[in-house]
Structures are given as structure tokens and as C-alpha cells.
Amino acid sequence: MNTRRLATTGVALVAAFGLGLGLTGCGNETGGDAPAGNGNAGASASAAPASSAPADALAELTAAALKLNEQSVRMTIKSSVMNGGGLMDPRSKSADMTLDLGAQGGKIRMVTIGDDMWLKANSISKKWLHMDATKLGANGQLNLMPDGDPGGAKKMIDGVVDVKKTGEGAFSGTLDYTKANPDAKDIKALGTKAKAVPFTAKTDAEGRLVELDVDTSVLLASLGKMTTTYSDFGATVSPEKPAAGETEEAPESLKKAFGG
């Protein structure tokens, strides 16, 4: 199995998973083979000129992010090197996600049901690779829904260095990936660049985080900006377990490559 090829996409995955923002489940809009869900799309609020005290802005953004732990949601990622998205339900720890890494790694689909996770990437195996999600490590790049923070919202807030409110439902600030993931080897390897990553965020009328735009070009110029949107709150998430004949246990080399 060619695990090295997939491992070379580590920087891009750090940028996406580094804050643990519950990346899961892909619908038909990404071109993957994951099922689409139902629900009402979250609408981002318009930005009007305004300002607020930093403490108030942080409290409001914190509340908005923590709502991602409360119900199912569809997440969509757009960037120059990675696109995809999916559905997750942090309450049941179920998810179905597809990422397209282009020439660097092709399409990767990940299914999580409780403590079990399956990954399929044609670049390394024709079969689904099974992993015990509880053994991937709190900072593992493939640990999509860590215990105690299933939607990953707490990690995001831990990484906020400063934030201000720039309008109604609009925020801007700086993230420190090393604070969000203090033990992650891939993030440490990025050095001081990981300590000052600009971001903007939007919330909807119900106070939920609906957009996070991170300037990951400071980590690696080719990454550009990475925009994550959240919608379809309350959608049904029912991933299917891969057939036993189509699965095999993931090699230790793959788990180690992603920090497991």
C-alpha cells in the first residue's frame, strides 16, 4: 500500500483538521459517493459596520462555535488544494465525509460510526481501511470527533488569539494552531507560522457558526484561503457500515502517518 503518497498531504490536512472542526459526511454536491442529508441550510448574516469589546466578541463567537456540538450539521470545505464536505452528528458520533485532494492524494472518503472509522482512498487501497477511532489519539489528523468535544468547537476556541466583531454576525481575528493542538507533531513542524493565522467568521440569526474563512497561505503559500461553511442543521445522518468483504484493518504505518 502506498501510504507515503497520502501522508504527503499532511500540511493540507493539518489546515483543515488542525482545529478539529468536526469535518464529516459528504453530500452529492461534492461529487463523492456519500449520501446527502436533509435539513434547513444555515444562512450567514450580513456584515454591517460595527465594533465590540474583545471579551464580548470572544464570548459570542465561543457560544456560536459550541453550538456545532449540539446538533447534526453539513460542512463544506473549499480551498485551492482540498475540496469536499459532509454530514456529521456529534451526539451519536456518526459521520460520512469525502475530501478531494486533487493530484496530491485523490479522493478520500471517511465514515465514522461510534468508535469505528473506515477510510477509503484508491491511492493506497481498493478496500476500506478500518481503524479504532479511540486509538487515533486526541491530536490525530483522522480523529474527526474526539471524546469530550465531538464537534471540535472547543479546539477552535482554544486557538483564538484575538477576535473582534466587525458587523452583525461578523468577526475577524487570529488563530494559534499550537494552542488548539499543543501536542500535534505536524503543527509543531510548522513553527511560528502556526501561531498567527488570520480568520474571519460569520454567524446566523440563531447565533450558530455558519462560516469560517482561514488564511492558510501563512502556513504554506499554495494553500491559499480555506473556507468552511456549516448548513443543514438537524439533517439526518445515517452512514452505512462498509461490507465486511470490502474492508481490511488499516496498517500501522498509515495510523502513524496521521498521528494515531
N, C-alpha and C positions, 0 to 999 in steps of 0.2 A: 504494500500500500504506500502511496506517495503522500506521507503526512507532512513532509517538508514544504511542499508546494502550498498547502493550506496554511501552514504556520507562517509563511512569509507575509500573510495578510494581517499579521498581528497588530500593526500600528492602526490600521483602519478599524479593526475590531475594538481596540482599546478606546478609540474615539467614540465609538457607538456604545459599547458596553461599560466603559470606564466609570460612568456614573450609575451603572446598574439600573437604568431606567426601564426595566421590565420589557425588553424587546421580545415580542412574541407574535404568534399567529399571523399568517398572511392570507389576505383575501384575493379575489380574482384580479383586482386591479394591478397587481404586481407581475402578473404573468406566471406566477407559480402555481403549484398544484394543490395548495391548501384551500380548505373550504372558506367561503365568505360567511360573515355573520350578519345579523340583523340588529337594528337599533337606530337611534337618532344621532346624527352627526353633531359633535360639539362645534359651536360657532365661535370663532375668535372675535374678541371685542375690538372696536376701532380705537386707534390711538389719538387722543386729543392732548394738546399741550397741558402739562400739569407737573407737579412735583410733590414729594412727600418725604418725611424724615426716614433715614435709612432703616431704623428699627421697625417702623410701621411697614415699610416695603418688604422687609425680610419676613415679617410675621404673615403678611398677606400672601407672599409667594410660597412660604412654607405650608400654609393651610391649603393652597391650591395644589401643590405637589403631592401632599399627603392624601388627597382625595383619589389619587391614582391607585392607592392601596384598598379602596373601599368597594370598587365595582369593576366589572369587566370593561374592556376598552379595546379599540382598534388603534394600533400605532403604525405610522407610515414614516419611513426614513428616505430622505433624498440627499444625495451628495455626488461629488464628481467621481468617486471610486466605489460607492456602495449604495444600492437602492433596494427597497423592499418594504416589508411591513408585516403586520399580522394581528391576531387577536390573542388576548390574554385575560385570564380570570385569576387575579392574585388570591382570592379567597379559597379557591379549590386547587390552586397551583396547577392549572391546566393552560396550555398554550400551543399554538401552531404558527410557525413563522418561516418565511422564506426570504433570504438575502441573495442578491445578485452582486457578486464581487467582480464581474467582468472577466477580463483576461487574467487577473491575478488569482482567481480561485473559482470562477464559475458560480453556479447557483448552489446554495446551501439551504437545506430545509431542516428545521428543528421542531420536534414535537415533545412536549412535556406533559406528563400525566402523573401528578403526585410527585413521588421521589424518583420516578423513572424518566429518562430522557433518551430520545433517539435522534441521531443526526444522519443525514444523507447528503453526500457530496460526490458526484460522479468523478471528480478529480482524484479521489482517494479510494473509493469503493463503490461497487454496484449495489451493495446491500446497505440496509440501515445499520448504523453502529449504535449499540446500546451502551448507556452509562448510568451509573447510580448517581443521581443528582446530589445526594447528600455527601458524596466523596469528591466533589469537584472543587471544594474549597470556597470560602467566603468571597475571595477575590478572583476566582477563576473566570476567564472570559466567557465560558459557556454556562456559568451559573446564572441563569436568567432570573430566577426568583428565589433569592436567598432567604433562609429562615429569619423571621422577625422583621423582614422588610420585603414582602413578596412583590411589590410593585417597584422597588428600588428607589422610591422617593426620598427616603431618609439619606441615602448616599448622595443624592443630588444636593440636598440642603447642607449636608456636612461640607460639601465642596464649595459653597458660595463664599467668596472672599468679601465682596461688597455688592450691593444692589440698590438701585433707586427706581422709583416709579416715574415713568416718563409720560404717562397718559392713563386714561381709563382702561384698566385691564392690560397695561403695557409696562414692561420692566426692562432694565438693562443692567449689566454688572459683569463681574469677573468670577471665574471658577478656578479652583485649585484642585486638580485631579489627585494630587498626592494626599490631600486631606480626606477626600472621599474614599480613596483606596490606599491607605498607608502601607500596606504590605504587598501590593501588586508589583511584581518584578518588571513587567512591561512598562508600567507607568514610571517607575523609578528610572528606567533606562532612558526616558525622555528628558530627564534632568530638569533644569529650571523652567524650560518651556512649558511644562505641565502645570506650573504654579500660577500662570496668569493667562487664562483662556477666556476671551470675551464672549458674552452671550446676551441674547435678548429673549424675552418670554412674553406670552400672551395668555390671558385667562378669559373664560366666557362669563356670561351673565350669572351663572350659578357658582362662580368662584373656582372653577376647575381649570387646571393647566391644560391648554389646548395646543400650544406651540412652543417649541424650544429651538432656537437657532444659535448654534455654536460655531464660532470661527475657528475650526480645527486646522486652518492653514498655519497657525502658530506652532502646531505640533509637527506638521510636515506640509510643505507648500502645496504639494499635489492634492492634498485632501480638500482644500477649499473650505466652504461652509457646509455644515451638516444640519439640515432642518428636520426636526421630528415633530409630527403632528399627532394629536390624540382626538379620536372621534368615536362615534357609535357606542357611547357609554351605555352599559346594560345589555350589550349584544350577547347572544347565546354563543358560548364557547364549548364545543364538543369535539375535540381532536380524537382521531381514531388511532388505536394502537396498531403499529405495523404487524403484519402476519409473521408468525414465528419463523416460517421458512424463508422470509426475506430479511432476517436480522442476524447479526452476529455481535459478539462483545467487542467493544472498541479496544484497540491496542493501547498499552500503557504509554507508548510514545506519543500518541495523539493527546491523551489526557495531560501529559506533562507539557506538551507544546502550548496548551492553553491554560496552564496554571492550575490544573487539577491535582 
